[in-house]
Amino acid sequence: MFLKRMVVCVLVGWLSMAAALAAQPTKSLDFIENRGQWDSRVRYAANLHQGGYFWRATD
């Protein structure tokens, strides 16, 4: 009986945590215009969790 209750509690906790994480809003990328703070080839940049994204002009 104890084991059954423990399994149910763990499952309910896991499902609650999964539901809470799924309800988090997704984060969008905010692009920043280059106004001289980066290399002149870079038009826009966005900060990512583990780095950055740079959008360069193509000639």
Secondary structure, DSSP 8 states (H G I E B T S, - for coil): -HHHHHHHHHHHHHHHHHHHHHTS------EEE-SSSS-TTEEEEEEETTEEEEEE---
